[in-house]
Amino acid sequence: MFEGVCPGRVGFVRRGTNGFGYDPLFIPDEVGVPGGGGTAENTQGRSYAELSAAEKDAISHRGRAMERMEAELARFLADGSVIGMTCGNACITVADKAEG
């Protein structure tokens, strides 16, 4: 299983319209830098719903889990141990032949 984390805190006031669910209440610790420039501290305290799609993508917990999976996938494929993959709620599980 590969885990991705997006640290932050829950706000008390809903802010922003670019999102759904918890987005207007969740204030991430970092935001993505436009143009693929990595991440920066969320000094303005913007909620997820106040971020652009590109800013969210750079800090996505799902994206971070996928990056970890991509980094390990070559190793799994090289030794022939992968028999299947499933994707659930923000986590990815790779079944190994040894697990039966």
Phi and psi restraints in degrees (range 20) as a CNS / XPLOR table:
assign (resid 1 and name C) (resid 2 and name N)
       (resid 2 and name CA) (resid 2 and name C) 1.0 -118.3 20.0 2
assign (resid 2 and name N) (resid 2 and name CA)
       (resid 2 and name C) (resid 3 and name N) 1.0 130.6 20.0 2
assign (resid 2 and name C) (resid 3 and name N)
       (resid 3 and name CA) (resid 3 and name C) 1.0 -110.6 20.0 2
assign (resid 3 and name N) (resid 3 and name CA)
       (resid 3 and name C) (resid 4 and name N) 1.0 140.7 20.0 2
assign (resid 3 and name C) (resid 4 and name N)
       (resid 4 and name CA) (resid 4 and name C) 1.0 -125.1 20.0 2
assign (resid 4 and name N) (resid 4 and name CA)
       (resid 4 and name C) (resid 5 and name N) 1.0 140.1 20.0 2
assign (resid 4 and name C) (resid 5 and name N)
       (resid 5 and name CA) (resid 5 and name C) 1.0 -126.0 20.0 2
assign (resid 5 and name N) (resid 5 and name CA)
       (resid 5 and name C) (resid 6 and name N) 1.0 140.5 20.0 2
assign (resid 5 and name C) (resid 6 and name N)
       (resid 6 and name CA) (resid 6 and name C) 1.0 -126.3 20.0 2
assign (resid 6 and name N) (resid 6 and name CA)
       (resid 6 and name C) (resid 7 and name N) 1.0 91.9 20.0 2
assign (resid 6 and name C) (resid 7 and name N)
       (resid 7 and name CA) (resid 7 and name C) 1.0 -65.1 20.0 2
assign (resid 7 and name N) (resid 7 and name CA)
       (resid 7 and name C) (resid 8 and name N) 1.0 147.2 20.0 2
assign (resid 7 and name C) (resid 8 and name N)
       (resid 8 and name CA) (resid 8 and name C) 1.0 177.2 20.0 2
assign (resid 8 and name N) (resid 8 and name CA)
       (resid 8 and name C) (resid 9 and name N) 1.0 -162.5 20.0 2
assign (resid 8 and name C) (resid 9 and name N)
       (resid 9 and name CA) (resid 9 and name C) 1.0 -142.2 20.0 2
assign (resid 9 and name N) (resid 9 and name CA)
       (resid 9 and name C) (resid 10 and name N) 1.0 164.7 20.0 2
assign (resid 9 and name C) (resid 10 and name N)
       (resid 10 and name CA) (resid 10 and name C) 1.0 -95.8 20.0 2
assign (resid 10 and name N) (resid 10 and name CA)
       (resid 10 and name C) (resid 11 and name N) 1.0 126.9 20.0 2
assign (resid 10 and name C) (resid 11 and name N)
       (resid 11 and name CA) (resid 11 and name C) 1.0 -84.4 20.0 2
assign (resid 11 and name N) (resid 11 and name CA)
       (resid 11 and name C) (resid 12 and name N) 1.0 172.3 20.0 2
assign (resid 11 and name C) (resid 12 and name N)
       (resid 12 and name CA) (resid 12 and name C) 1.0 -100.8 20.0 2
assign (resid 12 and name N) (resid 12 and name CA)
       (resid 12 and name C) (resid 13 and name N) 1.0 -15.2 20.0 2
assign (resid 12 and name C) (resid 13 and name N)
       (resid 13 and name CA) (resid 13 and name C) 1.0 -125.0 20.0 2
assign (resid 13 and name N) (resid 13 and name CA)
       (resid 13 and name C) (resid 14 and name N) 1.0 132.1 20.0 2
assign (resid 13 and name C) (resid 14 and name N)
       (resid 14 and name CA) (resid 14 and name C) 1.0 -69.7 20.0 2
assign (resid 14 and name N) (resid 14 and name CA)
       (resid 14 and name C) (resid 15 and name N) 1.0 128.9 20.0 2
assign (resid 14 and name C) (resid 15 and name N)
       (resid 15 and name CA) (resid 15 and name C) 1.0 -137.0 20.0 2
assign (resid 15 and name N) (resid 15 and name CA)
       (resid 15 and name C) (resid 16 and name N) 1.0 136.3 20.0 2
assign (resid 15 and name C) (resid 16 and name N)
       (resid 16 and name CA) (resid 16 and name C) 1.0 95.8 20.0 2
assign (resid 16 and name N) (resid 16 and name CA)
       (resid 16 and name C) (resid 17 and name N) 1.0 160.7 20.0 2
assign (resid 16 and name C) (resid 17 and name N)
       (resid 17 and name CA) (resid 17 and name C) 1.0 -127.7 20.0 2
assign (resid 17 and name N) (resid 17 and name CA)
       (resid 17 and name C) (resid 18 and name N) 1.0 1.8 20.0 2
assign (resid 17 and name C) (resid 18 and name N)
       (resid 18 and name CA) (resid 18 and name C) 1.0 -95.6 20.0 2
assign (resid 18 and name N) (resid 18 and name CA)
       (resid 18 and name C) (resid 19 and name N) 1.0 67.2 20.0 2
assign (resid 18 and name C) (resid 19 and name N)
       (resid 19 and name CA) (resid 19 and name C) 1.0 168.2 20.0 2
assign (resid 19 and name N) (resid 19 and name CA)
       (resid 19 and name C) (resid 20 and name N) 1.0 -169.2 20.0 2
assign (resid 19 and name C) (resid 20 and name N)
       (resid 20 and name CA) (resid 20 and name C) 1.0 -150.6 20.0 2
assign (resid 20 and name N) (resid 20 and name CA)
       (resid 20 and name C) (resid 21 and name N) 1.0 173.9 20.0 2
assign (resid 20 and name C) (resid 21 and name N)
       (resid 21 and name CA) (resid 21 and name C) 1.0 57.5 20.0 2
assign (resid 21 and name N) (resid 21 and name CA)
       (resid 21 and name C) (resid 22 and name N) 1.0 -122.8 20.0 2
assign (resid 21 and name C) (resid 22 and name N)
       (resid 22 and name CA) (resid 22 and name C) 1.0 -81.6 20.0 2
assign (resid 22 and name N) (resid 22 and name CA)
       (resid 22 and name C) (resid 23 and name N) 1.0 -8.1 20.0 2
assign (resid 22 and name C) (resid 23 and name N)
       (resid 23 and name CA) (resid 23 and name C) 1.0 -49.0 20.0 2
assign (resid 23 and name N) (resid 23 and name CA)
       (resid 23 and name C) (resid 24 and name N) 1.0 -44.1 20.0 2
assign (resid 23 and name C) (resid 24 and name N)
       (resid 24 and name CA) (resid 24 and name C) 1.0 -68.5 20.0 2
assign (resid 24 and name N) (resid 24 and name CA)
       (resid 24 and name C) (resid 25 and name N) 1.0 -14.9 20.0 2
assign (resid 24 and name C) (resid 25 and name N)
       (resid 25 and name CA) (resid 25 and name C) 1.0 -104.8 20.0 2
assign (resid 25 and name N) (resid 25 and name CA)
       (resid 25 and name C) (resid 26 and name N) 1.0 -21.8 20.0 2
assign (resid 25 and name C) (resid 26 and name N)
       (resid 26 and name CA) (resid 26 and name C) 1.0 -86.5 20.0 2
assign (resid 26 and name N) (resid 26 and name CA)
       (resid 26 and name C) (resid 27 and name N) 1.0 125.4 20.0 2
assign (resid 26 and name C) (resid 27 and name N)
       (resid 27 and name CA) (resid 27 and name C) 1.0 -112.6 20.0 2
assign (resid 27 and name N) (resid 27 and name CA)
       (resid 27 and name C) (resid 28 and name N) 1.0 103.3 20.0 2
assign (resid 27 and name C) (resid 28 and name N)
       (resid 28 and name CA) (resid 28 and name C) 1.0 -72.0 20.0 2
assign (resid 28 and name N) (resid 28 and name CA)
       (resid 28 and name C) (resid 29 and name N) 1.0 151.3 20.0 2
assign (resid 28 and name C) (resid 29 and name N)
       (resid 29 and name CA) (resid 29 and name C) 1.0 -68.5 20.0 2
assign (resid 29 and name N) (resid 29 and name CA)
       (resid 29 and name C) (resid 30 and name N) 1.0 -29.7 20.0 2
assign (resid 29 and name C) (resid 30 and name N)
       (resid 30 and name CA) (resid 30 and name C) 1.0 -125.9 20.0 2
assign (resid 30 and name N) (resid 30 and name CA)
       (resid 30 and name C) (resid 31 and name N) 1.0 161.4 20.0 2
assign (resid 30 and name C) (resid 31 and name N)
       (resid 31 and name CA) (resid 31 and name C) 1.0 -130.6 20.0 2
assign (resid 31 and name N) (resid 31 and name CA)
       (resid 31 and name C) (resid 32 and name N) 1.0 155.0 20.0 2
assign (resid 31 and name C) (resid 32 and name N)
       (resid 32 and name CA) (resid 32 and name C) 1.0 -74.4 20.0 2
assign (resid 32 and name N) (resid 32 and name CA)
       (resid 32 and name C) (resid 33 and name N) 1.0 147.8 20.0 2
assign (resid 32 and name C) (resid 33 and name N)
       (resid 33 and name CA) (resid 33 and name C) 1.0 -94.8 20.0 2
assign (resid 33 and name N) (resid 33 and name CA)
       (resid 33 and name C) (resid 34 and name N) 1.0 124.2 20.0 2
assign (resid 33 and name C) (resid 34 and name N)
       (resid 34 and name CA) (resid 34 and name C) 1.0 -53.5 20.0 2
assign (resid 34 and name N) (resid 34 and name CA)
       (resid 34 and name C) (resid 35 and name N) 1.0 145.3 20.0 2
assign (resid 34 and name C) (resid 35 and name N)
       (resid 35 and name CA) (resid 35 and name C) 1.0 84.7 20.0 2
assign (resid 35 and name N) (resid 35 and name CA)
       (resid 35 and name C) (resid 36 and name N) 1.0 17.5 20.0 2
assign (resid 35 and name C) (resid 36 and name N)
       (resid 36 and name CA) (resid 36 and name C) 1.0 73.5 20.0 2
assign (resid 36 and name N) (resid 36 and name CA)
       (resid 36 and name C) (resid 37 and name N) 1.0 27.1 20.0 2
assign (resid 36 and name C) (resid 37 and name N)
       (resid 37 and name CA) (resid 37 and name C) 1.0 -88.0 20.0 2
assign (resid 37 and name N) (resid 37 and name CA)
       (resid 37 and name C) (resid 38 and name N) 1.0 24.8 20.0 2
assign (resid 37 and name C) (resid 38 and name N)
       (resid 38 and name CA) (resid 38 and name C) 1.0 83.8 20.0 2
assign (resid 38 and name N) (resid 38 and name CA)
       (resid 38 and name C) (resid 39 and name N) 1.0 -140.8 20.0 2
assign (resid 38 and name C) (resid 39 and name N)
       (resid 39 and name CA) (resid 39 and name C) 1.0 -130.7 20.0 2
assign (resid 39 and name N) (resid 39 and name CA)
       (resid 39 and name C) (resid 40 and name N) 1.0 163.1 20.0 2
assign (resid 39 and name C) (resid 40 and name N)
       (resid 40 and name CA) (resid 40 and name C) 1.0 -143.1 20.0 2
assign (resid 40 and name N) (resid 40 and name CA)
       (resid 40 and name C) (resid 41 and name N) 1.0 157.7 20.0 2
assign (resid 40 and name C) (resid 41 and name N)
       (resid 41 and name CA) (resid 41 and name C) 1.0 -60.2 20.0 2
assign (resid 41 and name N) (resid 41 and name CA)
       (resid 41 and name C) (resid 42 and name N) 1.0 139.9 20.0 2
assign (resid 41 and name C) (resid 42 and name N)
       (resid 42 and name CA) (resid 42 and name C) 1.0 -82.7 20.0 2
assign (resid 42 and name N) (resid 42 and name CA)
       (resid 42 and name C) (resid 43 and name N) 1.0 71.6 20.0 2
assign (resid 42 and name C) (resid 43 and name N)
       (resid 43 and name CA) (resid 43 and name C) 1.0 -68.6 20.0 2
assign (resid 43 and name N) (resid 43 and name CA)
       (resid 43 and name C) (resid 44 and name N) 1.0 -22.1 20.0 2
assign (resid 43 and name C) (resid 44 and name N)
       (resid 44 and name CA) (resid 44 and name C) 1.0 -87.9 20.0 2
assign (resid 44 and name N) (resid 44 and name CA)
       (resid 44 and name C) (resid 45 and name N) 1.0 -6.4 20.0 2
assign (resid 44 and name C) (resid 45 and name N)
       (resid 45 and name CA) (resid 45 and name C) 1.0 64.6 20.0 2
assign (resid 45 and name N) (resid 45 and name CA)
       (resid 45 and name C) (resid 46 and name N) 1.0 35.2 20.0 2
assign (resid 45 and name C) (resid 46 and name N)
       (resid 46 and name CA) (resid 46 and name C) 1.0 -73.3 20.0 2
assign (resid 46 and name N) (resid 46 and name CA)
       (resid 46 and name C) (resid 47 and name N) 1.0 143.4 20.0 2
assign (resid 46 and name C) (resid 47 and name N)
       (resid 47 and name CA) (resid 47 and name C) 1.0 -77.8 20.0 2
assign (resid 47 and name N) (resid 47 and name CA)
       (resid 47 and name C) (resid 48 and name N) 1.0 164.9 20.0 2
assign (resid 47 and name C) (resid 48 and name N)
       (resid 48 and name CA) (resid 48 and name C) 1.0 -56.1 20.0 2
assign (resid 48 and name N) (resid 48 and name CA)
       (resid 48 and name C) (resid 49 and name N) 1.0 -35.9 20.0 2
assign (resid 48 and name C) (resid 49 and name N)
       (resid 49 and name CA) (resid 49 and name C) 1.0 -73.8 20.0 2
assign (resid 49 and name N) (resid 49 and name CA)
       (resid 49 and name C) (resid 50 and name N) 1.0 -9.5 20.0 2
assign (resid 49 and name C) (resid 50 and name N)
       (resid 50 and name CA) (resid 50 and name C) 1.0 -97.9 20.0 2
assign (resid 50 and name N) (resid 50 and name CA)
       (resid 50 and name C) (resid 51 and name N) 1.0 -3.6 20.0 2
assign (resid 50 and name C) (resid 51 and name N)
       (resid 51 and name CA) (resid 51 and name C) 1.0 -92.3 20.0 2
assign (resid 51 and name N) (resid 51 and name CA)
       (resid 51 and name C) (resid 52 and name N) 1.0 152.4 20.0 2
assign (resid 51 and name C) (resid 52 and name N)
       (resid 52 and name CA) (resid 52 and name C) 1.0 -74.7 20.0 2
assign (resid 52 and name N) (resid 52 and name CA)
       (resid 52 and name C) (resid 53 and name N) 1.0 166.6 20.0 2
assign (resid 52 and name C) (resid 53 and name N)
       (resid 53 and name CA) (resid 53 and name C) 1.0 -59.6 20.0 2
assign (resid 53 and name N) (resid 53 and name CA)
       (resid 53 and name C) (resid 54 and name N) 1.0 -40.3 20.0 2
assign (resid 53 and name C) (resid 54 and name N)
       (resid 54 and name CA) (resid 54 and name C) 1.0 -65.7 20.0 2
assign (resid 54 and name N) (resid 54 and name CA)
       (resid 54 and name C) (resid 55 and name N) 1.0 -38.6 20.0 2
assign (resid 54 and name C) (resid 55 and name N)
       (resid 55 and name CA) (resid 55 and name C) 1.0 -65.8 20.0 2
assign (resid 55 and name N) (resid 55 and name CA)
       (resid 55 and name C) (resid 56 and name N) 1.0 -38.3 20.0 2
assign (resid 55 and name C) (resid 56 and name N)
       (resid 56 and name CA) (resid 56 and name C) 1.0 -69.0 20.0 2
assign (resid 56 and name N) (resid 56 and name CA)
       (resid 56 and name C) (resid 57 and name N) 1.0 -43.4 20.0 2
assign (resid 56 and name C) (resid 57 and name N)
       (resid 57 and name CA) (resid 57 and name C) 1.0 -57.6 20.0 2
assign (resid 57 and name N) (resid 57 and name CA)
       (resid 57 and name C) (resid 58 and name N) 1.0 -37.9 20.0 2
assign (resid 57 and name C) (resid 58 and name N)
       (resid 58 and name CA) (resid 58 and name C) 1.0 -67.8 20.0 2
assign (resid 58 and name N) (resid 58 and name CA)
       (resid 58 and name C) (resid 59 and name N) 1.0 -19.9 20.0 2
assign (resid 58 and name C) (resid 59 and name N)
       (resid 59 and name CA) (resid 59 and name C) 1.0 -118.7 20.0 2
assign (resid 59 and name N) (resid 59 and name CA)
       (resid 59 and name C) (resid 60 and name N) 1.0 8.2 20.0 2
assign (resid 59 and name C) (resid 60 and name N)
       (resid 60 and name CA) (resid 60 and name C) 1.0 -59.8 20.0 2
assign (resid 60 and name N) (resid 60 and name CA)
       (resid 60 and name C) (resid 61 and name N) 1.0 129.6 20.0 2
assign (resid 60 and name C) (resid 61 and name N)
       (resid 61 and name CA) (resid 61 and name C) 1.0 -65.4 20.0 2
assign (resid 61 and name N) (resid 61 and name CA)
       (resid 61 and name C) (resid 62 and name N) 1.0 -34.0 20.0 2
assign (resid 61 and name C) (resid 62 and name N)
       (resid 62 and name CA) (resid 62 and name C) 1.0 -67.8 20.0 2
assign (resid 62 and name N) (resid 62 and name CA)
       (resid 62 and name C) (resid 63 and name N) 1.0 -43.4 20.0 2
assign (resid 62 and name C) (resid 63 and name N)
       (resid 63 and name CA) (resid 63 and name C) 1.0 -61.4 20.0 2
assign (resid 63 and name N) (resid 63 and name CA)
       (resid 63 and name C) (resid 64 and name N) 1.0 -40.1 20.0 2
assign (resid 63 and name C) (resid 64 and name N)
       (resid 64 and name CA) (resid 64 and name C) 1.0 -66.7 20.0 2
assign (resid 64 and name N) (resid 64 and name CA)
       (resid 64 and name C) (resid 65 and name N) 1.0 -37.3 20.0 2
assign (resid 64 and name C) (resid 65 and name N)
       (resid 65 and name CA) (resid 65 and name C) 1.0 -65.3 20.0 2
assign (resid 65 and name N) (resid 65 and name CA)
       (resid 65 and name C) (resid 66 and name N) 1.0 -40.9 20.0 2
assign (resid 65 and name C) (resid 66 and name N)
       (resid 66 and name CA) (resid 66 and name C) 1.0 -65.1 20.0 2
assign (resid 66 and name N) (resid 66 and name CA)
       (resid 66 and name C) (resid 67 and name N) 1.0 -39.0 20.0 2
assign (resid 66 and name C) (resid 67 and name N)
       (resid 67 and name CA) (resid 67 and name C) 1.0 -60.7 20.0 2
assign (resid 67 and name N) (resid 67 and name CA)
       (resid 67 and name C) (resid 68 and name N) 1.0 -41.0 20.0 2
assign (resid 67 and name C) (resid 68 and name N)
       (resid 68 and name CA) (resid 68 and name C) 1.0 -66.3 20.0 2
assign (resid 68 and name N) (resid 68 and name CA)
       (resid 68 and name C) (resid 69 and name N) 1.0 -40.1 20.0 2
assign (resid 68 and name C) (resid 69 and name N)
       (resid 69 and name CA) (resid 69 and name C) 1.0 -64.3 20.0 2
assign (resid 69 and name N) (resid 69 and name CA)
       (resid 69 and name C) (resid 70 and name N) 1.0 -44.4 20.0 2
assign (resid 69 and name C) (resid 70 and name N)
       (resid 70 and name CA) (resid 70 and name C) 1.0 -59.1 20.0 2
assign (resid 70 and name N) (resid 70 and name CA)
       (resid 70 and name C) (resid 71 and name N) 1.0 -40.7 20.0 2
assign (resid 70 and name C) (resid 71 and name N)
       (resid 71 and name CA) (resid 71 and name C) 1.0 -65.2 20.0 2
assign (resid 71 and name N) (resid 71 and name CA)
       (resid 71 and name C) (resid 72 and name N) 1.0 -31.2 20.0 2
assign (resid 71 and name C) (resid 72 and name N)
       (resid 72 and name CA) (resid 72 and name C) 1.0 -95.5 20.0 2
assign (resid 72 and name N) (resid 72 and name CA)
       (resid 72 and name C) (resid 73 and name N) 1.0 -16.8 20.0 2
assign (resid 72 and name C) (resid 73 and name N)
       (resid 73 and name CA) (resid 73 and name C) 1.0 -59.9 20.0 2
assign (resid 73 and name N) (resid 73 and name CA)
       (resid 73 and name C) (resid 74 and name N) 1.0 -40.7 20.0 2
assign (resid 73 and name C) (resid 74 and name N)
       (resid 74 and name CA) (resid 74 and name C) 1.0 -58.8 20.0 2
assign (resid 74 and name N) (resid 74 and name CA)
       (resid 74 and name C) (resid 75 and name N) 1.0 -40.4 20.0 2
assign (resid 74 and name C) (resid 75 and name N)
       (resid 75 and name CA) (resid 75 and name C) 1.0 -64.8 20.0 2
assign (resid 75 and name N) (resid 75 and name CA)
       (resid 75 and name C) (resid 76 and name N) 1.0 -44.2 20.0 2
assign (resid 75 and name C) (resid 76 and name N)
       (resid 76 and name CA) (resid 76 and name C) 1.0 -62.0 20.0 2
assign (resid 76 and name N) (resid 76 and name CA)
       (resid 76 and name C) (resid 77 and name N) 1.0 -43.7 20.0 2
assign (resid 76 and name C) (resid 77 and name N)
       (resid 77 and name CA) (resid 77 and name C) 1.0 -68.9 20.0 2
assign (resid 77 and name N) (resid 77 and name CA)
       (resid 77 and name C) (resid 78 and name N) 1.0 -36.4 20.0 2
assign (resid 77 and name C) (resid 78 and name N)
       (resid 78 and name CA) (resid 78 and name C) 1.0 -62.9 20.0 2
assign (resid 78 and name N) (resid 78 and name CA)
       (resid 78 and name C) (resid 79 and name N) 1.0 -35.7 20.0 2
assign (resid 78 and name C) (resid 79 and name N)
       (resid 79 and name CA) (resid 79 and name C) 1.0 -95.8 20.0 2
assign (resid 79 and name N) (resid 79 and name CA)
       (resid 79 and name C) (resid 80 and name N) 1.0 3.5 20.0 2
assign (resid 79 and name C) (resid 80 and name N)
       (resid 80 and name CA) (resid 80 and name C) 1.0 71.8 20.0 2
assign (resid 80 and name N) (resid 80 and name CA)
       (resid 80 and name C) (resid 81 and name N) 1.0 19.4 20.0 2
assign (resid 80 and name C) (resid 81 and name N)
       (resid 81 and name CA) (resid 81 and name C) 1.0 -88.1 20.0 2
assign (resid 81 and name N) (resid 81 and name CA)
       (resid 81 and name C) (resid 82 and name N) 1.0 -11.1 20.0 2
assign (resid 81 and name C) (resid 82 and name N)
       (resid 82 and name CA) (resid 82 and name C) 1.0 -79.9 20.0 2
assign (resid 82 and name N) (resid 82 and name CA)
       (resid 82 and name C) (resid 83 and name N) 1.0 125.8 20.0 2
assign (resid 82 and name C) (resid 83 and name N)
       (resid 83 and name CA) (resid 83 and name C) 1.0 -115.9 20.0 2
assign (resid 83 and name N) (resid 83 and name CA)
       (resid 83 and name C) (resid 84 and name N) 1.0 -11.5 20.0 2
assign (resid 83 and name C) (resid 84 and name N)
       (resid 84 and name CA) (resid 84 and name C) 1.0 175.9 20.0 2
assign (resid 84 and name N) (resid 84 and name CA)
       (resid 84 and name C) (resid 85 and name N) 1.0 158.5 20.0 2
assign (resid 84 and name C) (resid 85 and name N)
       (resid 85 and name CA) (resid 85 and name C) 1.0 -133.3 20.0 2
assign (resid 85 and name N) (resid 85 and name CA)
       (resid 85 and name C) (resid 86 and name N) 1.0 145.8 20.0 2
assign (resid 85 and name C) (resid 86 and name N)
       (resid 86 and name CA) (resid 86 and name C) 1.0 -131.9 20.0 2
assign (resid 86 and name N) (resid 86 and name CA)
       (resid 86 and name C) (resid 87 and name N) 1.0 154.1 20.0 2
assign (resid 86 and name C) (resid 87 and name N)
       (resid 87 and name CA) (resid 87 and name C) 1.0 -125.5 20.0 2
assign (resid 87 and name N) (resid 87 and name CA)
       (resid 87 and name C) (resid 88 and name N) 1.0 126.4 20.0 2
assign (resid 87 and name C) (resid 88 and name N)
       (resid 88 and name CA) (resid 88 and name C) 1.0 -118.8 20.0 2
assign (resid 88 and name N) (resid 88 and name CA)
       (resid 88 and name C) (resid 89 and name N) 1.0 -153.7 20.0 2
assign (resid 88 and name C) (resid 89 and name N)
       (resid 89 and name CA) (resid 89 and name C) 1.0 -68.9 20.0 2
assign (resid 89 and name N) (resid 89 and name CA)
       (resid 89 and name C) (resid 90 and name N) 1.0 89.2 20.0 2
assign (resid 89 and name C) (resid 90 and name N)
       (resid 90 and name CA) (resid 90 and name C) 1.0 68.1 20.0 2
assign (resid 90 and name N) (resid 90 and name CA)
       (resid 90 and name C) (resid 91 and name N) 1.0 11.4 20.0 2
assign (resid 90 and name C) (resid 91 and name N)
       (resid 91 and name CA) (resid 91 and name C) 1.0 -134.3 20.0 2
assign (resid 91 and name N) (resid 91 and name CA)
       (resid 91 and name C) (resid 92 and name N) 1.0 154.5 20.0 2
assign (resid 91 and name C) (resid 92 and name N)
       (resid 92 and name CA) (resid 92 and name C) 1.0 -126.0 20.0 2
assign (resid 92 and name N) (resid 92 and name CA)
       (resid 92 and name C) (resid 93 and name N) 1.0 130.3 20.0 2
assign (resid 92 and name C) (resid 93 and name N)
       (resid 93 and name CA) (resid 93 and name C) 1.0 -115.5 20.0 2
assign (resid 93 and name N) (resid 93 and name CA)
       (resid 93 and name C) (resid 94 and name N) 1.0 132.8 20.0 2
assign (resid 93 and name C) (resid 94 and name N)
       (resid 94 and name CA) (resid 94 and name C) 1.0 -111.6 20.0 2
assign (resid 94 and name N) (resid 94 and name CA)
       (resid 94 and name C) (resid 95 and name N) 1.0 119.9 20.0 2
assign (resid 94 and name C) (resid 95 and name N)
       (resid 95 and name CA) (resid 95 and name C) 1.0 -80.2 20.0 2
assign (resid 95 and name N) (resid 95 and name CA)
       (resid 95 and name C) (resid 96 and name N) 1.0 139.4 20.0 2
assign (resid 95 and name C) (resid 96 and name N)
       (resid 96 and name CA) (resid 96 and name C) 1.0 -113.3 20.0 2
assign (resid 96 and name N) (resid 96 and name CA)
       (resid 96 and name C) (resid 97 and name N) 1.0 141.2 20.0 2
assign (resid 96 and name C) (resid 97 and name N)
       (resid 97 and name CA) (resid 97 and name C) 1.0 -55.4 20.0 2
assign (resid 97 and name N) (resid 97 and name CA)
       (resid 97 and name C) (resid 98 and name N) 1.0 -34.5 20.0 2
assign (resid 97 and name C) (resid 98 and name N)
       (resid 98 and name CA) (resid 98 and name C) 1.0 -66.1 20.0 2
assign (resid 98 and name N) (resid 98 and name CA)
       (resid 98 and name C) (resid 99 and name N) 1.0 -23.4 20.0 2
assign (resid 98 and name C) (resid 99 and name N)
       (resid 99 and name CA) (resid 99 and name C) 1.0 -76.2 20.0 2
assign (resid 99 and name N) (resid 99 and name CA)
       (resid 99 and name C) (resid 100 and name N) 1.0 -14.6 20.0 2
